[in-house]
Amino acid sequence: MAAAAPAIGCWATSGLETMPQALLTFLLFEKVVLERSARWAGQAPGDLPEEVVPALLAVGLTLIRTEGAAWVAVILAVSVLAQWIDRAPMRQHLVFLGRVAAPVAVVVGVYQLWRYQYYGTLVPNTALVKVGFGPRLLARGAKYVGLFYATCLAPLAGFFAVPSVLRSERHGSWLAVTLLALAFPAYAVVVGGDFMPFGRLLVPGVPFAALLVAGGLQELVRRARGRTQRVQAVGAVLVVLSVLPAFDLHVVPDAVRRTMHFRLSDRAFLTELNRWENQKENTDGFTRRGRALAQIAEPTDAVVAAAVGAVGYWSGIQVYDQHGLVTKEVAYRPMPDGPLTQSPGHDKHVDPTFFLKYEPRFLYARAVEGKLAAGRMKDTLDQWQVPVEVTDRYVPDYYEVAPVSDGLRSFLFVVRRALPGEDPAALWAGFAERRRSLNAELRNEAESSEPDSAD
């Protein structure tokens, strides 16, 4: 069921340390909760395990994510609760956890000192931009979690198994599993959710939900007294439910899922698969833009962009980030008042003109290609809505760059800083005619390259 989950498939090939976080979280939980409980119950041979492995796992989890240290604390606290419920020797366990936690405390302290020395702050921009608190964000976080479970029903089945597993043996361990399965959706609600597809913040909780499902099915097997066909059918249904969203098939009606629309930067409601496809297309576009900028920009140039990763990586020039992930003055802006109007992580978004004081060479930029490139320039310029007050300093322009696919002619369309001696008013007035001329040229080339109808 977990292997078939689109959330696992999506994030197994994506970034933001989601899958390393999920792996380290589960392994640390296994070491300090499940294995300790098994040894206390006499189900695992040998002395108490060495502290070095869980300590290394805890240090890794601390460094892999900004909130990693908090998850280490949660797992250690849940471990204490499980030991207490199972009436295991507490003193030995606390000594063990202390030896696990000590290296984490040292690493966190050293890392925070380095962070402050290098960045001048103890709080990373990503946390300032993406994490917020308050009733508005709680409501958006609830929609985020609700849409995930309305789309991916299979993990939700784990919570229905909780009453059954808590009545089984080692109920302290099962309570710990339940708390971890609940902790990640609770965290997502509190911080207001995330705009990316298939529940990025919830992925580390999927393995714990799968354990709950397994425990529930095991209880059904025990009660069935050998007649397991019905239990196998339930398992098969859960696997089918798990994989359906990968094909954009849903049990919960579209009208219900639309009520949980929370990505307000999107013009319309997108399913999780649609959101994934949209981000994949965006990444391709950002890559083309970065590669095009690399061909025409100088190393000292700067561009304003709302997505830094591929643009900055391929161009190698400075990027002023409209969302604030790498631009501190945006990250430290307060949350806007009133109803939320953006997707999670985009609330502090600023217009490109926010960075005019730095005089970046490129205020706007987009890569376009093919016979419709000139038309896309017109549509893009309309979308940008360049303020009149900057048209005396910045002008529209385009550069032909190396083709990126199928030999199509490719261009970088920009609004750039005017050069000394240029007349911005004349360049704005003449750009429409220049674009129409390019449009005619591209269409003529496309028509001449089409095979003759007789052929």
Disulfide bonds with the S-S distance in Angstrom:
none
